[in-house]
Amino acid sequence: MEELAWQRPSRCADSSNCPEVAVTGDTVHLRSSLRPTEVTQLTLTEWRDLLAGIRNGEFDA
């Protein structure tokens, strides 16, 4: 896999359990800082839909 420029939320700067995101072209790569070798890939449309669902509370318990 190519070297990716991973980013994490500013609130997680010093934590070891954070979501991390890297964007390349039209692909968004997601991983947990706890499991950095396990990477999920989304299209930009899937990423936008995921963010919209989070913002709209679709995943709230």
Contacts in CASP RR format, 6 or more apart in sequence:
PFRMAT RR
TARGET T0000
AUTHOR 0000-0000-0000
METHOD contacts of the structure
MODEL  1
MEELAWQRPSRCADSSNCPEVAVTGDTVHLRSSLRPTEVTQLTLTEWRDL
LAGIRNGEFDA
1 39 0 8 1.000
2 24 0 8 1.000
4 22 0 8 1.000
4 24 0 8 1.000
4 29 0 8 1.000
5 22 0 8 1.000
6 20 0 8 1.000
6 21 0 8 1.000
6 22 0 8 1.000
6 31 0 8 1.000
7 20 0 8 1.000
7 21 0 8 1.000
7 22 0 8 1.000
8 18 0 8 1.000
8 19 0 8 1.000
8 20 0 8 1.000
8 21 0 8 1.000
8 33 0 8 1.000
9 18 0 8 1.000
9 19 0 8 1.000
12 18 0 8 1.000
12 19 0 8 1.000
12 33 0 8 1.000
15 33 0 8 1.000
16 33 0 8 1.000
16 34 0 8 1.000
17 32 0 8 1.000
17 33 0 8 1.000
17 34 0 8 1.000
18 32 0 8 1.000
18 33 0 8 1.000
19 30 0 8 1.000
19 31 0 8 1.000
19 32 0 8 1.000
19 33 0 8 1.000
20 30 0 8 1.000
20 31 0 8 1.000
20 32 0 8 1.000
20 33 0 8 1.000
20 36 0 8 1.000
21 28 0 8 1.000
21 29 0 8 1.000
21 30 0 8 1.000
22 28 0 8 1.000
22 29 0 8 1.000
23 29 0 8 1.000
26 43 0 8 1.000
26 44 0 8 1.000
27 41 0 8 1.000
27 42 0 8 1.000
27 43 0 8 1.000
27 44 0 8 1.000
28 41 0 8 1.000
28 42 0 8 1.000
28 43 0 8 1.000
28 44 0 8 1.000
28 46 0 8 1.000
28 47 0 8 1.000
29 39 0 8 1.000
29 40 0 8 1.000
29 41 0 8 1.000
30 39 0 8 1.000
30 40 0 8 1.000
30 41 0 8 1.000
30 42 0 8 1.000
31 37 0 8 1.000
31 38 0 8 1.000
31 39 0 8 1.000
31 40 0 8 1.000
32 38 0 8 1.000
42 50 0 8 1.000
53 59 0 8 1.000
END
